[in-house]
Amino acid sequence: MSELVEGNEFVSSLLREGEMRYPNDHPFMELFHLGKLSKEELREWAINRYYFHRHIPDKDAAVASNCPSDVRGLWIGKLVEEAGEGGKPSHPDLWLRFCDDLGLARNAVIKAEVLPSIKMAVDGYVNLGRHKPWRIGAGASLTEFTVPKKMDRMITAFKTHYPFVTEEGMTFFKEHKEADEEHGKLIIQILTNYCKSQVEQAEAREGYFFKLDLHRVILDAVHYELLRNNGG
């Protein structure tokens, strides 16, 4: 177990560790940013990635049900935004709109069989929220703090290399560029105020690292499938 870190330095140290662990330089993302993915390869990624986005509200709902009432009051806004409310589309719905631009039928994406390793990893993520201490589930969401910069790069790549993705189709990425800035600040507030002991900080770290590794699993699986289909 890592040593106790005082005050704001705890989250700062987590983010530094996460910077080295997050797959920013993954070969699949390098291909994406260079515009070297075909529409068919983007479809494979989008179908499998949808399974992840579809289950984020389930995981967030589980955290909301397990955390103390004062944390729940902070967390519920994030959950509502993910799940959609009052006619505003959910984040999974926005991803499906992106899939429209790839020529994918929504029902086909929803019913698609995803790669086994991705299914196992995402199901494990949901179960983490349901059955582990709530700080683990909350810590997993710290990845959202760095999302805005990633979304900015992805939007640039779409505009530069993938003209079949429309402005409306990029709504998912635009929304996350803004929403996850607020979500990231919220998670930092929660972890700073509610992770005071060595055990509590270890729980948050466990969740954060699980989520970072989940992103790598998704990219590894899709990239391997791409290589296999291309005879690589």
N, C-alpha and C positions, 0 to 999 in steps of 0.2 A: 504494500500500500504506500502511496506517495506521502510525503510529509505535508502537514497542514500549512496552507498558504493563507496569509492574512489579507482581509479586505478585498479591494478591487484587483489586487495582483493575482488572485485566484483565477478569475475569468481571463485576464490578460495572458497568464501562463498557459491556460487551456488553448486559447486561440493561437498562440505561438506553436504549441505542439501540433495543433490541427493543421497549420499551414504546411507542415512537413508531411503530414499523413494524407491530406486530401489529394485525389488524383488529378491535379491541375494539368499535369504533363502527360496524361494518359494518351496512348497512340490513337485511340478512337477520336478523342477531342482534338488532337492535332490535325487529323484528317478533316474533321468538321470545320475547323477554323480556316483551313487552307482551301476549303471548297471542293474537296476531293471525294465527297460522298455522293453516290447516286441517289435519286429519289427512292429507289427500292431499298437502299441501305438505310436511308432516313426513316422509311416506313418500319423496318425491323426494329430500329431503336425506339420509335414512337410507340409502337404497340407494346413493347416490353416495359417501357418507361411509364406508360399509362397505368399499369398494374400498381406501381409504386404510388403515383399521385392519387389514384382511386382510394387507397387505403390510409392516406395521411389523416383524413378526418376521423377514421376509426381509432387510430392511435391517439390522436389529440383528445377524443372523447373519453378514452380510457384514462388518460392522465387527469382530465377534469374530474372524473368520478373518484379518483384515488387520492387527490391532493387535498390539503386543508382548505377550508372555506375561503380564507382570505386570499390564498393563491388562486383558487377557482375563480374568484371575482376578476382577477387579472387575466387569467388564461382563457376565459370564455369568449372574449372578443376575437382572439386568434382562431378559435374553433369555428365560430360563426362565419368568419371570413373564408376559411377553408371550405366549409360545407355549403356556403351560399345561403342567402336569406332575402325575403321580400322581393323576389323576382330577379335578384342579382345572381348570375351564374356562379356555381361553385368552381373551385380551381380545377377539379377533374373535368368539368364541363368545358372550361377554357382550353384545356389540353386537347379535348376532342375537337374543338374548333380548329386548332392547329392541325390535327390529323385530317380534317376536311381538305386542307390545302395540299396535302400529300396524296389526295385521291383515295383516302380510306373511308369506308362506310362506318358510321359510328357504331352500329350494332356489331359489326365485324370486329372492331377494336375491343368493345366491351366483352364480347364472348370469346376472344382469341385465347388460345393456349400459349402461355408465356414460357420462356425458357426455364427449366426446372430450378437452376441455381437462383434465379431471380425470384421465383415464386417462394422458395424456401427462405430466402433472405428477407423478403418483404413480410411474409407471414411471421417470421421471427421478430421483426420490428413491431408489428401490431401486438404480438404476445408480450413483448417487452413492456409496452404501455399498460397492458392488462394485468400482468402478473408480477412485475418487478416493482420495487419502491418507486414512488412517483418522481423522485429526483432523477432517476435514470431516464425516464421518459422525457422529462423537461430538459435534461442535459443534451439529449439527442437533438433537440431543436436548435441548439446553439449554432448549428451549421447555417441557419438562415441569416446570421449576421453578415456572412460573406457573400450571400447570393446576389445582391444588387450589382456588384462589379462583374460577376460571372454572366448575369443576364445582359448587361451592357455589351459585353464582348459577343454574346450569342446573337443579339439583335444586329450588331454590325456585320456578323458573318452571314446572316440571312439576307440582309440588304445587298451585300456585296456578291455573294456566290449563289444564292438560292432564290431567284426572282419569282418563283411560283408560290412562295410563302408571302401572303398579302399582309398589309398593315393590320387588318382584323385578325388574321391568323396568328400574328405575333402578340396578340393581347395577353396571352398567358405570361409571356416573358416581360412585357411592359408592366403588368400588374405586380409581378414578383419583384421587379426592380424597385417599386415603391413600397409595397406591403411588407416585404421582408426586411426593409430598413427599420420599420416600426417593430416588427416581430423580433428582430435581433436585439433591439434595445430592451424589449420586454423580457426576453430570456435572460439577458445580462442582469437586469434588475432582480429577477427572481433568484438566479443562482447566487448573486452577491448577497442577497438578504437572507437566503434560506439554506445556504451551504456553509455552515460555520464550523463544523467539526470535521475531523479527518475522514470519518465514515461517510458523511454527507458529501464531501468533496469527491471522494472516491466513486460514489454512486453517479454523480453528475459526469465525471470523467468517463466512466464505463459507458454511459448512454451516448456521449459525444463521439467516442471512438467507434462504437457500434455503427452509428449513422455514417461516419466518414467511410468506414469499411463497406457499408451497404452501397454507397455510391460507386466504390471501386468494383464491387461484385457485379453491379449492373453493367458497367462499362466493359469489364473483362468478358462477361458472357456474350454481350452483343458483338464485341470485337472478334472474339473467337468464332462466332457464327459467321461473321463477315468473311474471315479468312477461310473458313471451311467451305463456304459457298463459292469462294473464288479460287479454290484449289490451293490455298496457301498453307 
